[in-house]
Amino acid sequence: MRARSGSGPASLRKDNMNYRSALKFASGAVNILLIVLTWRFLHGKFDWGFSFGCAIVSGAWLVLTRLKMGALLKTYFDTFSRLQVLLPTGVGVVLCVLGATAAGNTLLGLVHVAFLGTWGYIYLKYRAARKLYKEQGHGPMPKEAAINPPGEMMPAGTLILTSGRMATRLHESVGHGESVYTAEDGQQRSFSSYMEQGSVDNPLSAVTGAEQSHGFYVALFPKTPFTDAQIVLQRELIHVMLAQNAAWKVAQQARRDNLINSLPLPQAVKSRLSKKFVVTGYDWMGLFIGRRQADHWTCIAACLELFWRMGLPMRQYGTGLLGLGTGLLDPIMPARFLDDPEFVLITEAHVAAWRAQQKATS
């Protein structure tokens, strides 16, 4: 019996992406409107009484923040999620205090007190969520997360998130991604994209072994273990992506050399420029915009592209300003994968169970 058109996992993925984009657009648009409203009110652009205006603006921020509270606290590890709680709370509390002080009647004063109490409730919820995390590196990490779990316990499809220079710049716990796969000889290897090299294929020990130098890492199992066919598909797709990136580097370097050679400069200067401006195969623009490329990627975008090509129902990342698909000002942040429903964070309990099993079978 033939499947109906528009049914199945691909259609479900598309519907989920459309829903998330619509939700992001609505949330972003409301945020912008509230920022404009707040700005205009504080600059006397509305004929409202001061206390009444404070109540309107604070109440609007309060409603939006309360509606988004569950999702924002679930992604507490994301800097932007924390800011979406703390900044409106700070603005709302200040407006409530000012409005209550200037209130001309008891009813309006009580409204401000009620709003202030609700802002207090939101902050207490935020503090409670904070207790579920530990400071790891430059940002929060779920308390139960296993730090530097053994590479031997990672099956094909495991996503490794590491600290390092990007995490430092972003002030987050992790800033780099690697995807574990099984090579033809049965050895576990790691696929990613490096700033200095572009797409890379390394032994897993280079990321999880004693020689790793990025600081620390956490890892996430695929929620549904890969089948034998998926293990083979992942390996084959990685070979394809490595070849695509290598070809892109050659073509891009040739274009760059042609441009340099066309400049009215001495040959010695041209040679120096060619050596200095070498195409690495990394998507530098992708650090700032969450675009999807066919042949060059950032580290986490390479992992995401691999999962997308495999047909995994990943979330839609890098949708851009207001979820309009531009990628503008919306880079794909590795920390956001800590909450992706297709993965399960490796915890200390997982590691303890694995060690017990290893001990029992040895």
C-alpha positions, 0 to 999 in steps of 0.5 A, a space after each residue: 500500500 503506498 504512503 499518502 503524499 505528505 505523510 511520514 517522517 520527512 513531512 513531520 520534520 517539515 511541519 515541526 520546522 514550520 511550527 518552530 519558525 512561526 513560533 520564533 517569528 511571533 516571539 521575535 516580533 512581539 519582543 521588537 514591539 515591546 522594545 519599541 513600546 518601552 523606548 517610546 514610553 520612556 521618551 514621553 511619546 505616549 499621552 499616558 500617565 507615568 504610573 499607568 504607562 509603567 503598568 502597561 509596559 511592565 505588564 506586557 513584558 510580564 505576559 510575554 516572559 511568563 508564557 515563554 518561561 518553561 521553554 527558556 528555563 529548559 534551555 538555561 544553558 543558552 546565554 540568550 535564553 537567560 537574557 530573555 528572563 533576566 533583562 525583562 525581569 530587570 526592566 519590569 521590576 524597575 517600572 513596577 517600583 517607579 510606577 508604584 511610587 508615582 501611583 495616584 490611586 490605591 488600585 493602580 498601586 496594587 496593580 504594581 504590587 501584584 506585577 512586582 510579586 509576579 516578577 519575583 515569582 519568575 526570578 525565584 523560578 529562574 533561581 530554582 532552575 539555576 540549581 540544576 546546573 553547574 558552572 563548567 568552563 565559561 557557562 552552565 552545564 546540567 549537573 548530571 552531565 558526565 565530564 570527559 566520559 570514556 570514548 570507548 562507550 560512545 557508539 556511532 552517532 554520538 555528538 561530542 561538545 567540547 570547550 575551547 576558544 570559541 566557548 571562551 569567546 561566547 562565554 558558554 560551556 561548550 563551543 565546538 562539535 564532533 560526530 563519532 562514526 565507525 570506520 571500515 576497520 571497526 575503529 571509532 573515529 570523529 568527524 568535524 570541521 576545524 578553522 585551520 583545516 576545514 573538514 577533518 576525520 580523526 581517531 576518536 582518541 584525538 578528542 577523548 584521549 589524553 592528548 586532547 587539549 581543548 579543556 573538557 567535553 561532554 557527549 550525547 547519545 543518539 536517542 535511537 541507536 543507529 542501525 547497521 545500515 545507518 552506521 554504514 550510511 553515516 560513514 559513506 556520507 562523511 567520505 562524501 562530505 570530506 571529498 566535497 570540502 577538499 574540492 571546494 578548497 581547491 576551487 576556492 584557492 584557485 579563484 583567490 590566487 587568480 584574484 591576487 595575481 590580477 593585482 598590480 603588485 610585484 610577484 614577490 608580494 603576490 606570492 606572500 599574499 597567496 601564502 598568507 590568505 590560504 583557503 582552509 575549508 572552514 565556513 568563516 561566515 557561518 560563525 555569524 550566520 546560521 546558513 546551510 552550505 553544500 561543501 564547507 561548514 563550521 564544526 557544529 554545522 558539519 555535524 548537523 549537515 551530516 545528520 540532516 543528510 542521514 534523514 534524522 529529524 533534527 531541530 531547525 537551527 540557524 533560522 535567522 532573524 524572526 525565523 525567516 530562514 535568513 540565518 542573519 544574526 543566528 549562528 548555530 551554537 553548539 550549546 543548543 544541542 544539549 536540549 535537542 530531543 534526538 539526543 540523550 546527554 551522557 550522565 555520570 549514571 551512564 558512565 557508572 553503569 558502563 564501567 560496571 558492565 565492563 568490570 562484569 565482563 572482564 
